[in-house]
Amino acid sequence: MRIGELARLAEVSPKAIRRYEALGLVAPARQANGYREYDEDTVRAVAEIRSLNLLGIPVEETRPFLECLASGGEHVDDCPASLAEYRRAIADLTAQIDELTARRDGLVSRLQDAAHRNADPSPF
């Protein structure tokens, strides 16, 4: 199948597919005229890249999942390397949440201090 059909089936743009190809995540066959030719396995791989990316896993970090599929895994996360990538992504998110929570707490504290200083004095 051509890139447009793959893009439609996997619900991504042709530009995204070209990026995945540039990263070595998908490798289409080439026809004699130079056109890319994709197979059904590529549809699954591209859909999985998209799904994982929507969960926050960077496209560049999806390789362990794709290798799991290529090695015969029924699911992209049937392999230890995939589980390790999930753990890494969760640890990254936890660190981001902790950082954002600390920033929010700092803002709340400053808001409370400022609101307290700027409160109208009680008329009594």
N, CA, C and O atoms as CSV, one atom per row, in Angstrom:
chain,resi,resn,atom,element,x,y,z
A,1,MET,N,N,0.845,-1.183,0.000
A,1,MET,CA,C,0.000,0.000,0.000
A,1,MET,C,C,0.883,1.235,0.000
A,1,MET,O,O,2.040,1.184,0.415
A,2,ARG,N,N,0.343,2.313,-0.455
A,2,ARG,CA,C,1.081,3.569,-0.544
A,2,ARG,C,C,0.940,4.340,0.772
A,2,ARG,O,O,0.143,3.976,1.637
A,3,ILE,N,N,1.715,5.395,0.904
A,3,ILE,CA,C,1.797,6.146,2.152
A,3,ILE,C,C,0.459,6.776,2.546
A,3,ILE,O,O,0.131,6.838,3.731
A,4,GLY,N,N,-0.306,7.239,1.573
A,4,GLY,CA,C,-1.596,7.854,1.877
A,4,GLY,C,C,-2.559,6.882,2.509
A,4,GLY,O,O,-3.267,7.224,3.456
A,5,GLU,N,N,-2.590,5.655,1.983
A,5,GLU,CA,C,-3.477,4.644,2.555
A,5,GLU,C,C,-3.010,4.245,3.952
A,5,GLU,O,O,-3.825,4.093,4.862
A,6,LEU,N,N,-1.704,4.077,4.120
A,6,LEU,CA,C,-1.162,3.767,5.444
A,6,LEU,C,C,-1.533,4.865,6.430
A,6,LEU,O,O,-1.966,4.580,7.546
A,7,ALA,N,N,-1.368,6.105,6.024
A,7,ALA,CA,C,-1.691,7.232,6.901
A,7,ALA,C,C,-3.159,7.189,7.310
A,7,ALA,O,O,-3.495,7.420,8.471
A,8,ARG,N,N,-4.020,6.895,6.356
A,8,ARG,CA,C,-5.454,6.834,6.646
A,8,ARG,C,C,-5.763,5.692,7.604
A,8,ARG,O,O,-6.489,5.881,8.579
A,9,LEU,N,N,-5.224,4.522,7.337
A,9,LEU,CA,C,-5.502,3.352,8.176
A,9,LEU,C,C,-4.955,3.501,9.593
A,9,LEU,O,O,-5.592,3.076,10.557
A,10,ALA,N,N,-3.774,4.105,9.714
A,10,ALA,CA,C,-3.131,4.246,11.030
A,10,ALA,C,C,-3.498,5.555,11.725
A,10,ALA,O,O,-3.110,5.791,12.870
A,11,GLU,N,N,-4.253,6.407,11.019
A,11,GLU,CA,C,-4.708,7.687,11.574
A,11,GLU,C,C,-3.561,8.612,11.955
A,11,GLU,O,O,-3.552,9.208,13.032
A,12,VAL,N,N,-2.596,8.719,11.049
A,12,VAL,CA,C,-1.487,9.650,11.195
A,12,VAL,C,C,-1.297,10.361,9.863
A,12,VAL,O,O,-1.919,9.997,8.865
A,13,SER,N,N,-0.454,11.356,9.850
A,13,SER,CA,C,-0.185,12.077,8.607
A,13,SER,C,C,0.952,11.395,7.839
A,13,SER,O,O,1.785,10.714,8.437
A,14,PRO,N,N,0.984,11.575,6.534
A,14,PRO,CA,C,2.134,11.064,5.771
A,14,PRO,C,C,3.455,11.633,6.283
A,14,PRO,O,O,4.481,10.954,6.262
A,15,LYS,N,N,3.423,12.875,6.740
A,15,LYS,CA,C,4.641,13.492,7.293
A,15,LYS,C,C,5.132,12.705,8.513
A,15,LYS,O,O,6.334,12.491,8.671
A,16,ALA,N,N,4.202,12.276,9.377
A,16,ALA,CA,C,4.584,11.484,10.550
A,16,ALA,C,C,5.223,10.168,10.118
A,16,ALA,O,O,6.217,9.732,10.698
A,17,ILE,N,N,4.653,9.549,9.108
A,17,ILE,CA,C,5.212,8.281,8.620
A,17,ILE,C,C,6.624,8.488,8.092
A,17,ILE,O,O,7.511,7.673,8.344
A,18,ARG,N,N,6.833,9.571,7.365
A,18,ARG,CA,C,8.182,9.850,6.865
A,18,ARG,C,C,9.158,10.064,8.018
A,18,ARG,O,O,10.319,9.662,7.945
A,19,ARG,N,N,8.675,10.700,9.078
A,19,ARG,CA,C,9.527,10.897,10.263
A,19,ARG,C,C,9.872,9.550,10.897
A,19,ARG,O,O,11.022,9.309,11.266
A,20,TYR,N,N,8.875,8.676,11.023
A,20,TYR,CA,C,9.129,7.345,11.586
A,20,TYR,C,C,10.151,6.599,10.738
A,20,TYR,O,O,11.006,5.882,11.258
A,21,GLU,N,N,10.049,6.778,9.434
A,21,GLU,CA,C,11.002,6.137,8.528
A,21,GLU,C,C,12.399,6.720,8.735
A,21,GLU,O,O,13.380,5.977,8.778
A,22,ALA,N,N,12.493,8.039,8.863
A,22,ALA,CA,C,13.789,8.693,9.074
A,22,ALA,C,C,14.428,8.233,10.381
A,22,ALA,O,O,15.653,8.161,10.484
A,23,LEU,N,N,13.608,7.926,11.369
A,23,LEU,CA,C,14.110,7.444,12.657
A,23,LEU,C,C,14.425,5.949,12.629
A,23,LEU,O,O,14.951,5.404,13.599
A,24,GLY,N,N,14.107,5.297,11.529
A,24,GLY,CA,C,14.364,3.864,11.423
A,24,GLY,C,C,13.331,2.998,12.118
A,24,GLY,O,O,13.584,1.821,12.376
A,25,LEU,N,N,12.172,3.562,12.424
A,25,LEU,CA,C,11.131,2.803,13.110
A,25,LEU,C,C,10.291,1.975,12.146
A,25,LEU,O,O,9.775,0.921,12.518
A,26,VAL,N,N,10.153,2.437,10.930
A,26,VAL,CA,C,9.495,1.670,9.875
A,26,VAL,C,C,10.400,1.701,8.650
A,26,VAL,O,O,11.123,2.670,8.419
A,27,ALA,N,N,10.348,0.633,7.875
A,27,ALA,CA,C,11.199,0.537,6.690
A,27,ALA,C,C,10.372,-0.025,5.535
A,27,ALA,O,O,10.210,-1.240,5.417
A,28,PRO,N,N,9.857,0.848,4.694
A,28,PRO,CA,C,9.056,0.367,3.580
A,28,PRO,C,C,9.929,-0.250,2.488
A,28,PRO,O,O,11.119,0.040,2.371
A,29,ALA,N,N,9.296,-1.104,1.704
A,29,ALA,CA,C,9.954,-1.576,0.487
A,29,ALA,C,C,9.843,-0.448,-0.530
A,29,ALA,O,O,9.020,0.455,-0.384
A,30,ARG,N,N,10.660,-0.508,-1.536
A,30,ARG,CA,C,10.607,0.500,-2.606
A,30,ARG,C,C,10.229,-0.189,-3.914
A,30,ARG,O,O,10.780,-1.229,-4.273
A,31,GLN,N,N,9.290,0.409,-4.602
A,31,GLN,CA,C,8.923,-0.090,-5.917
A,31,GLN,C,C,9.985,0.364,-6.922
A,31,GLN,O,O,10.845,1.182,-6.596
A,32,ALA,N,N,9.920,-0.162,-8.126
A,32,ALA,CA,C,10.891,0.192,-9.166
A,32,ALA,C,C,10.878,1.686,-9.464
A,32,ALA,O,O,11.905,2.264,-9.819
A,33,ASN,N,N,9.715,2.304,-9.317
A,33,ASN,CA,C,9.604,3.740,-9.580
A,33,ASN,C,C,10.012,4.590,-8.373
A,33,ASN,O,O,9.938,5.817,-8.438
A,34,GLY,N,N,10.440,3.961,-7.276
A,34,GLY,CA,C,10.890,4.683,-6.098
A,34,GLY,C,C,9.812,4.930,-5.061
A,34,GLY,O,O,10.104,5.418,-3.969
A,35,TYR,N,N,8.566,4.599,-5.388
A,35,TYR,CA,C,7.482,4.797,-4.420
A,35,TYR,C,C,7.646,3.856,-3.233
A,35,TYR,O,O,8.101,2.721,-3.373
A,36,ARG,N,N,7.271,4.348,-2.083
A,36,ARG,CA,C,7.288,3.507,-0.890
A,36,ARG,C,C,6.128,2.518,-0.977
A,36,ARG,O,O,5.047,2.842,-1.467
A,37,GLU,N,N,6.380,1.316,-0.493
A,37,GLU,CA,C,5.338,0.284,-0.457
A,37,GLU,C,C,5.300,-0.277,0.964
A,37,GLU,O,O,6.284,-0.836,1.448
A,38,TYR,N,N,4.161,-0.123,1.618
A,38,TYR,CA,C,4.006,-0.550,3.011
A,38,TYR,C,C,3.137,-1.788,3.080
A,38,TYR,O,O,2.269,-1.997,2.232
A,39,ASP,N,N,3.372,-2.614,4.098
A,39,ASP,CA,C,2.568,-3.817,4.279
A,39,ASP,C,C,1.682,-3.666,5.525
A,39,ASP,O,O,1.731,-2.657,6.227
A,40,GLU,N,N,0.885,-4.687,5.769
A,40,GLU,CA,C,-0.055,-4.664,6.902
A,40,GLU,C,C,0.676,-4.573,8.238
A,40,GLU,O,O,0.161,-3.957,9.171
A,41,ASP,N,N,1.848,-5.163,8.354
A,41,ASP,CA,C,2.612,-5.079,9.606
A,41,ASP,C,C,2.974,-3.632,9.927
A,41,ASP,O,O,3.025,-3.237,11.092
A,42,THR,N,N,3.223,-2.856,8.891
A,42,THR,CA,C,3.573,-1.447,9.089
A,42,THR,C,C,2.375,-0.663,9.611
A,42,THR,O,O,2.534,0.266,10.402
A,43,VAL,N,N,1.185,-1.035,9.172
A,43,VAL,CA,C,-0.026,-0.380,9.694
A,43,VAL,C,C,-0.080,-0.574,11.201
A,43,VAL,O,O,-0.326,0.374,11.946
A,44,ARG,N,N,0.146,-1.779,11.641
A,44,ARG,CA,C,0.115,-2.081,13.077
A,44,ARG,C,C,1.211,-1.313,13.806
A,44,ARG,O,O,0.963,-0.733,14.863
A,45,ALA,N,N,2.417,-1.306,13.250
A,45,ALA,CA,C,3.539,-0.611,13.891
A,45,ALA,C,C,3.258,0.884,14.016
A,45,ALA,O,O,3.480,1.471,15.074
A,46,VAL,N,N,2.776,1.494,12.951
A,46,VAL,CA,C,2.508,2.932,12.976
A,46,VAL,C,C,1.370,3.243,13.953
A,46,VAL,O,O,1.431,4.236,14.678
A,47,ALA,N,N,0.347,2.409,13.975
A,47,ALA,CA,C,-0.753,2.618,14.926
A,47,ALA,C,C,-0.245,2.505,16.366
A,47,ALA,O,O,-0.678,3.253,17.243
A,48,GLU,N,N,0.665,1.574,16.601
A,48,GLU,CA,C,1.224,1.411,17.954
A,48,GLU,C,C,2.088,2.610,18.329
A,48,GLU,O,O,2.031,3.080,19.465
A,49,ILE,N,N,2.887,3.111,17.389
A,49,ILE,CA,C,3.692,4.306,17.665
A,49,ILE,C,C,2.774,5.449,18.069
A,49,ILE,O,O,3.031,6.146,19.051
A,50,ARG,N,N,1.707,5.636,17.308
A,50,ARG,CA,C,0.750,6.711,17.595
A,50,ARG,C,C,0.119,6.519,18.974
A,50,ARG,O,O,0.030,7.467,19.754
A,51,SER,N,N,-0.313,5.312,19.270
A,51,SER,CA,C,-0.952,5.014,20.552
A,51,SER,C,C,-0.004,5.269,21.724
A,51,SER,O,O,-0.387,5.884,22.719
A,52,LEU,N,N,1.218,4.798,21.599
A,52,LEU,CA,C,2.208,5.003,22.659
A,52,LEU,C,C,2.531,6.481,22.819
A,52,LEU,O,O,2.702,6.967,23.937
A,53,ASN,N,N,2.614,7.192,21.706
A,53,ASN,CA,C,2.908,8.618,21.764
A,53,ASN,C,C,1.786,9.378,22.451
A,53,ASN,O,O,2.045,10.329,23.188
A,54,LEU,N,N,0.547,8.974,22.222
A,54,LEU,CA,C,-0.584,9.614,22.897
A,54,LEU,C,C,-0.530,9.392,24.413
A,54,LEU,O,O,-1.076,10.180,25.184
A,55,LEU,N,N,0.132,8.316,24.824
A,55,LEU,CA,C,0.324,8.050,26.258
A,55,LEU,C,C,1.506,8.816,26.835
A,55,LEU,O,O,1.761,8.770,28.039
A,56,GLY,N,N,2.224,9.521,25.964
A,56,GLY,CA,C,3.345,10.328,26.436
A,56,GLY,C,C,4.712,9.728,26.185
A,56,GLY,O,O,5.720,10.301,26.600
A,57,ILE,N,N,4.770,8.593,25.518
A,57,ILE,CA,C,6.064,8.007,25.204
A,57,ILE,C,C,6.551,8.646,23.909
A,57,ILE,O,O,5.888,8.536,22.878
A,58,PRO,N,N,7.701,9.311,23.950
A,58,PRO,CA,C,8.210,9.954,22.734
A,58,PRO,C,C,8.385,8.937,21.606
A,58,PRO,O,O,8.741,7.782,21.841
A,59,VAL,N,N,8.132,9.380,20.408
A,59,VAL,CA,C,8.250,8.513,19.231
A,59,VAL,C,C,9.604,7.812,19.225
A,59,VAL,O,O,9.693,6.623,18.921
A,60,GLU,N,N,10.643,8.543,19.556
A,60,GLU,CA,C,11.992,7.985,19.537
A,60,GLU,C,C,12.170,6.846,20.536
A,60,GLU,O,O,13.087,6.036,20.396
A,61,GLU,N,N,11.310,6.780,21.532
A,61,GLU,CA,C,11.432,5.766,22.585
A,61,GLU,C,C,10.521,4.563,22.354
A,61,GLU,O,O,10.390,3.716,23.238
A,62,THR,N,N,9.894,4.473,21.192
A,62,THR,CA,C,8.981,3.360,20.915
A,62,THR,C,C,9.695,2.132,20.348
A,62,THR,O,O,9.074,1.085,20.162
A,63,ARG,N,N,10.978,2.254,20.076
A,63,ARG,CA,C,11.719,1.158,19.452
A,63,ARG,C,C,11.585,-0.173,20.206
A,63,ARG,O,O,11.377,-1.196,19.553
A,64,PRO,N,N,11.693,-0.218,21.549
A,64,PRO,CA,C,11.561,-1.516,22.231
A,64,PRO,C,C,10.208,-2.187,21.967
A,64,PRO,O,O,10.122,-3.412,21.877
A,65,PHE,N,N,9.173,-1.386,21.845
A,65,PHE,CA,C,7.848,-1.938,21.590
A,65,PHE,C,C,7.766,-2.523,20.183
A,65,PHE,O,O,7.204,-3.599,19.981
A,66,LEU,N,N,8.326,-1.813,19.222
A,66,LEU,CA,C,8.312,-2.281,17.836
A,66,LEU,C,C,9.180,-3.522,17.675
A,66,LEU,O,O,8.837,-4.431,16.919
A,67,GLU,N,N,10.295,-3.558,18.379
A,67,GLU,CA,C,11.159,-4.740,18.328
A,67,GLU,C,C,10.444,-5.945,18.921
A,67,GLU,O,O,10.639,-7.075,18.473
A,68,CYS,N,N,9.620,-5.701,19.923
A,68,CYS,CA,C,8.836,-6.774,20.531
A,68,CYS,C,C,7.860,-7.348,19.501
A,68,CYS,O,O,7.733,-8.567,19.380
A,69,LEU,N,N,7.180,-6.485,18.769
A,69,LEU,CA,C,6.283,-6.951,17.702
A,69,LEU,C,C,7.059,-7.729,16.649
A,69,LEU,O,O,6.639,-8.805,16.223
A,70,ALA,N,N,8.192,-7.175,16.233
A,70,ALA,CA,C,8.993,-7.798,15.177
A,70,ALA,C,C,9.524,-9.168,15.591
A,70,ALA,O,O,9.745,-10.036,14.746
A,71,SER,N,N,9.727,-9.358,16.895
A,71,SER,CA,C,10.242,-10.645,17.366
A,71,SER,C,C,9.140,-11.682,17.540
A,71,SER,O,O,9.395,-12.806,17.973
A,72,GLY,N,N,7.914,-11.296,17.200
A,72,GLY,CA,C,6.817,-12.257,17.255
A,72,GLY,C,C,5.866,-12.069,18.410
A,72,GLY,O,O,4.934,-12.855,18.581
A,73,GLY,N,N,6.085,-11.037,19.208
A,73,GLY,CA,C,5.160,-10.782,20.303
A,73,GLY,C,C,3.773,-10.435,19.783
A,73,GLY,O,O,3.632,-9.705,18.802
A,74,GLU,N,N,2.761,-10.961,20.443
A,74,GLU,CA,C,1.391,-10.650,20.028
A,74,GLU,C,C,1.056,-9.201,20.347
A,74,GLU,O,O,0.303,-8.546,19.627
A,75,HIS,N,N,1.631,-8.716,21.445
A,75,HIS,CA,C,1.409,-7.346,21.890
A,75,HIS,C,C,2.747,-6.619,21.946
A,75,HIS,O,O,3.795,-7.246,22.104
A,76,VAL,N,N,2.707,-5.305,21.818
A,76,VAL,CA,C,3.956,-4.536,21.830
A,76,VAL,C,C,4.638,-4.551,23.186
A,76,VAL,O,O,5.819,-4.221,23.299
A,77,ASP,N,N,3.896,-4.931,24.212
A,77,ASP,CA,C,4.476,-4.901,25.552
A,77,ASP,C,C,4.625,-6.295,26.158
A,77,ASP,O,O,4.558,-6.460,27.376
A,78,ASP,N,N,4.825,-7.288,25.305
A,78,ASP,CA,C,5.051,-8.651,25.783
A,78,ASP,C,C,6.509,-8.914,26.147
A,78,ASP,O,O,6.831,-9.995,26.641
A,79,CYS,N,N,7.388,-7.959,25.916
A,79,CYS,CA,C,8.823,-8.164,26.116
A,79,CYS,C,C,9.336,-7.350,27.311
A,79,CYS,O,O,8.787,-6.294,27.625
A,80,PRO,N,N,10.376,-7.839,27.967
A,80,PRO,CA,C,10.950,-7.113,29.103
A,80,PRO,C,C,11.386,-5.687,28.761
A,80,PRO,O,O,11.244,-4.790,29.592
A,81,ALA,N,N,11.909,-5.465,27.570
A,81,ALA,CA,C,12.356,-4.116,27.196
A,81,ALA,C,C,11.182,-3.144,27.131
A,81,ALA,O,O,11.329,-1.965,27.453
A,82,SER,N,N,10.030,-3.634,26.719
A,82,SER,CA,C,8.834,-2.790,26.682
A,82,SER,C,C,8.405,-2.404,28.099
A,82,SER,O,O,8.054,-1.255,28.365
A,83,LEU,N,N,8.442,-3.367,28.983
A,83,LEU,CA,C,8.075,-3.091,30.374
A,83,LEU,C,C,9.039,-2.087,30.991
A,83,LEU,O,O,8.631,-1.206,31.748
A,84,ALA,N,N,10.311,-2.224,30.665
A,84,ALA,CA,C,11.307,-1.271,31.171
A,84,ALA,C,C,11.014,0.134,30.644
A,84,ALA,O,O,11.177,1.114,31.371
A,85,GLU,N,N,10.587,0.236,29.400
A,85,GLU,CA,C,10.253,1.549,28.834
A,85,GLU,C,C,9.030,2.131,29.504
A,85,GLU,O,O,8.982,3.336,29.750
A,86,TYR,N,N,8.030,1.303,29.811
A,86,TYR,CA,C,6.872,1.784,30.580
A,86,TYR,C,C,7.344,2.355,31.928
A,86,TYR,O,O,6.927,3.438,32.338
A,87,ARG,N,N,8.218,1.607,32.602
A,87,ARG,CA,C,8.701,2.058,33.920
A,87,ARG,C,C,9.454,3.393,33.799
A,87,ARG,O,O,9.292,4.278,34.639
A,88,ARG,N,N,10.274,3.530,32.755
A,88,ARG,CA,C,11.007,4.771,32.541
A,88,ARG,C,C,10.047,5.924,32.295
A,88,ARG,O,O,10.221,7.010,32.847
A,89,ALA,N,N,9.035,5.693,31.469
A,89,ALA,CA,C,8.066,6.743,31.155
A,89,ALA,C,C,7.279,7.140,32.402
A,89,ALA,O,O,7.006,8.321,32.615
A,90,ILE,N,N,6.916,6.163,33.219
A,90,ILE,CA,C,6.193,6.452,34.466
A,90,ILE,C,C,7.083,7.240,35.414
A,90,ILE,O,O,6.620,8.184,36.054
A,91,ALA,N,N,8.355,6.867,35.515
A,91,ALA,CA,C,9.284,7.605,36.385
A,91,ALA,C,C,9.438,9.044,35.905
A,91,ALA,O,O,9.471,9.969,36.717
A,92,ASP,N,N,9.532,9.238,34.587
A,92,ASP,CA,C,9.619,10.599,34.045
A,92,ASP,C,C,8.380,11.408,34.388
A,92,ASP,O,O,8.485,12.562,34.803
A,93,LEU,N,N,7.204,10.807,34.216
A,93,LEU,CA,C,5.959,11.508,34.540
A,93,LEU,C,C,5.873,11.833,36.030
A,93,LEU,O,O,5.431,12.915,36.413
A,94,THR,N,N,6.297,10.892,36.857
A,94,THR,CA,C,6.271,11.121,38.306
A,94,THR,C,C,7.171,12.293,38.669
A,94,THR,O,O,6.797,13.130,39.490
A,95,ALA,N,N,8.348,12.359,38.067
A,95,ALA,CA,C,9.259,13.477,38.333
A,95,ALA,C,C,8.634,14.796,37.872
A,95,ALA,O,O,8.742,15.808,38.564
A,96,GLN,N,N,7.993,14.787,36.726
A,96,GLN,CA,C,7.330,16.008,36.236
A,96,GLN,C,C,6.190,16.417,37.154
A,96,GLN,O,O,6.012,17.601,37.438
A,97,ILE,N,N,5.417,15.444,37.617
A,97,ILE,CA,C,4.313,15.736,38.532
A,97,ILE,C,C,4.849,16.323,39.830
A,97,ILE,O,O,4.305,17.299,40.347
A,98,ASP,N,N,5.920,15.726,40.357
A,98,ASP,CA,C,6.527,16.234,41.590
A,98,ASP,C,C,7.009,17.674,41.406
A,98,ASP,O,O,6.808,18.521,42.276
A,99,GLU,N,N,7.646,17.940,40.264
A,99,GLU,CA,C,8.134,19.291,39.993
A,99,GLU,C,C,6.975,20.271,39.866
A,99,GLU,O,O,7.028,21.367,40.424
A,100,LEU,N,N,5.953,19.896,39.155
A,100,LEU,CA,C,4.791,20.780,38.997
A,100,LEU,C,C,4.073,20.995,40.329
A,100,LEU,O,O,3.609,22.100,40.610
A,101,THR,N,N,3.981,19.958,41.139
A,101,THR,CA,C,3.350,20.090,42.453
A,101,THR,C,C,4.129,21.069,43.327
A,101,THR,O,O,3.535,21.900,44.015
A,102,ALA,N,N,5.451,20.972,43.302
A,102,ALA,CA,C,6.279,21.898,44.086
A,102,ALA,C,C,6.109,23.330,43.577
A,102,ALA,O,O,6.024,24.266,44.372
A,103,ARG,N,N,6.060,23.501,42.263
A,103,ARG,CA,C,5.858,24.846,41.705
A,103,ARG,C,C,4.483,25.391,42.097
A,103,ARG,O,O,4.353,26.558,42.467
A,104,ARG,N,N,3.461,24.540,42.013
A,104,ARG,CA,C,2.113,24.969,42.404
A,104,ARG,C,C,2.085,25.350,43.883
A,104,ARG,O,O,1.508,26.375,44.245
A,105,ASP,N,N,2.699,24.540,44.735
A,105,ASP,CA,C,2.722,24.836,46.166
A,105,ASP,C,C,3.418,26.165,46.435
A,105,ASP,O,O,2.984,26.938,47.290
A,106,GLY,N,N,4.502,26.427,45.702
A,106,GLY,CA,C,5.196,27.703,45.843
A,106,GLY,C,C,4.319,28.870,45.435
A,106,GLY,O,O,4.304,29.901,46.108
A,107,LEU,N,N,3.595,28.720,44.350
A,107,LEU,CA,C,2.684,29.783,43.908
A,107,LEU,C,C,1.543,30.004,44.890
A,107,LEU,O,O,1.169,31.143,45.172
A,108,VAL,N,N,0.995,28.919,45.407
A,108,VAL,CA,C,-0.087,29.034,46.395
A,108,VAL,C,C,0.414,29.776,47.626
A,108,VAL,O,O,-0.280,30.641,48.160
A,109,SER,N,N,1.596,29.445,48.069
A,109,SER,CA,C,2.174,30.105,49.237
A,109,SER,C,C,2.362,31.598,48.994
A,109,SER,O,O,2.015,32.422,49.840
A,110,ARG,N,N,2.914,31.939,47.830
A,110,ARG,CA,C,3.125,33.361,47.521
A,110,ARG,C,C,1.796,34.094,47.369
A,110,ARG,O,O,1.672,35.246,47.784
A,111,LEU,N,N,0.817,33.440,46.783
A,111,LEU,CA,C,-0.510,34.050,46.649
A,111,LEU,C,C,-1.109,34.318,48.015
A,111,LEU,O,O,-1.644,35.399,48.260
A,112,GLN,N,N,-1.026,33.345,48.903
A,112,GLN,CA,C,-1.571,33.527,50.240
A,112,GLN,C,C,-0.859,34.656,50.978
A,112,GLN,O,O,-1.505,35.472,51.635
A,113,ASP,N,N,0.463,34.708,50.874
A,113,ASP,CA,C,1.221,35.786,51.516
A,113,ASP,C,C,0.813,37.142,50.945
A,113,ASP,O,O,0.583,38.094,51.691
A,114,ALA,N,N,0.726,37.224,49.625
A,114,ALA,CA,C,0.376,38.492,48.989
A,114,ALA,C,C,-1.056,38.898,49.315
A,114,ALA,O,O,-1.328,40.070,49.573
A,115,ALA,N,N,-1.956,37.948,49.303
A,115,ALA,CA,C,-3.356,38.254,49.601
A,115,ALA,C,C,-3.495,38.719,51.048
A,115,ALA,O,O,-4.288,39.611,51.348
A,116,HIS,N,N,-2.731,38.120,51.925
A,116,HIS,CA,C,-2.783,38.488,53.335
A,116,HIS,C,C,-2.228,39.901,53.552
A,116,HIS,O,O,-2.779,40.670,54.340
A,117,ARG,N,N,-1.145,40.239,52.858
A,117,ARG,CA,C,-0.556,41.565,52.984
A,117,ARG,C,C,-1.448,42.646,52.386
A,117,ARG,O,O,-1.493,43.772,52.882
A,118,ASN,N,N,-2.142,42.301,51.339
A,118,ASN,CA,C,-2.930,43.279,50.608
A,118,ASN,C,C,-4.398,43.299,51.003
A,118,ASN,O,O,-5.194,44.018,50.399
A,119,ALA,N,N,-4.756,42.529,51.993
A,119,ALA,CA,C,-6.160,42.495,52.424
A,119,ALA,C,C,-6.546,43.838,53.021
A,119,ALA,O,O,-5.747,44.489,53.694
A,120,ASP,N,N,-7.775,44.238,52.765
A,120,ASP,CA,C,-8.259,45.482,53.372
A,120,ASP,C,C,-8.309,45.312,54.876
A,120,ASP,O,O,-8.801,44.305,55.385
A,121,PRO,N,N,-7.793,46.312,55.586
A,121,PRO,CA,C,-7.854,46.206,57.055
A,121,PRO,C,C,-9.313,46.202,57.512
A,121,PRO,O,O,-10.168,46.883,56.947
A,122,SER,N,N,-9.549,45.449,58.503
A,122,SER,CA,C,-10.899,45.357,59.049
A,122,SER,C,C,-11.327,46.705,59.635
A,122,SER,O,O,-10.553,47.333,60.356
A,123,PRO,N,N,-12.537,47.151,59.338
A,123,PRO,CA,C,-12.984,48.445,59.877
A,123,PRO,C,C,-13.228,48.392,61.385
A,123,PRO,O,O,-13.493,49.434,61.986
A,124,PHE,N,N,-13.152,47.272,61.991
A,124,PHE,CA,C,-13.411,47.167,63.446
A,124,PHE,C,C,-12.159,47.127,64.204
A,124,PHE,O,O,-12.184,47.041,65.432
